[in-house]
Amino acid sequence: MATENEMKQGLLLAAAALEIASDWNLPAVQVEPPKEWALEGGGEDPADGWCGTYDLAKKLRELAA
């Protein structure tokens, strides 16, 4: 189970990612997820803060479990 802080951070990232992905119809978003989450960049460079929306969704489901 994730800590309260991890869940809050995850929800904030999800909100930003959903807004960006919806506005631009993107498969990857630049929302600076924590590096320790090691998310795939969705075709973009994760070092620049990118993550694939699918990978982000998987991580958020993992945090919620």
C-alpha positions as CSV (number, residue, x, y, z in Angstrom):
1,M,0.0,0.0,0.0
2,A,1.3,3.4,-0.9
3,T,1.8,6.2,1.7
4,E,-0.6,9.1,1.8
5,N,2.1,11.3,0.2
6,E,2.8,8.9,-2.6
7,M,-1.0,8.7,-3.4
8,K,-1.3,12.5,-3.3
9,Q,1.7,12.8,-5.7
10,G,0.2,10.2,-7.9
11,L,-3.1,11.9,-8.1
12,L,-1.5,15.2,-8.9
13,L,0.5,13.6,-11.7
14,A,-2.5,11.8,-13.0
15,A,-4.5,15.0,-13.1
16,A,-1.8,16.8,-15.0
17,A,-1.3,13.9,-17.4
18,L,-5.0,13.6,-18.2
19,E,-5.3,17.2,-18.9
20,I,-2.3,17.3,-21.2
21,A,-3.1,14.0,-23.0
22,S,-6.7,15.0,-23.5
23,D,-6.0,18.4,-24.8
24,W,-3.4,17.2,-27.3
25,N,-4.4,13.5,-27.8
26,L,-1.0,12.3,-26.8
27,P,0.3,8.9,-25.9
28,A,3.1,10.4,-23.7
29,V,3.1,13.4,-21.4
30,Q,5.9,15.5,-19.8
31,V,4.8,15.6,-16.1
32,E,8.1,14.8,-14.3
33,P,7.1,11.5,-12.5
34,P,9.5,10.4,-9.7
35,K,12.6,8.8,-11.2
36,E,12.3,5.9,-8.9
37,W,9.1,4.9,-10.6
38,A,11.2,4.1,-13.7
39,L,8.4,4.8,-16.2
40,E,8.8,4.2,-19.9
41,G,8.9,7.4,-21.9
42,G,6.2,6.6,-24.5
43,G,8.7,7.3,-27.3
44,E,10.1,10.3,-25.6
45,D,13.1,10.7,-23.2
46,P,12.2,9.9,-19.6
47,A,15.2,11.9,-18.5
48,D,13.4,15.0,-19.7
49,G,10.3,14.2,-17.5
50,W,8.3,12.2,-20.1
51,C,6.3,9.2,-19.3
52,G,3.9,7.0,-21.4
53,T,0.3,7.4,-20.3
54,Y,-0.1,3.6,-20.2
55,D,2.9,3.2,-17.9
56,L,1.7,6.0,-15.7
57,A,-1.7,4.4,-15.4
58,K,-0.1,1.1,-14.5
59,K,1.9,2.7,-11.7
60,L,-1.1,4.5,-10.3
61,R,-3.1,1.3,-10.2
62,E,-0.1,-0.3,-8.4
63,L,0.0,2.5,-5.8
64,A,-3.7,2.2,-5.2
65,A,-3.6,-1.6,-4.5
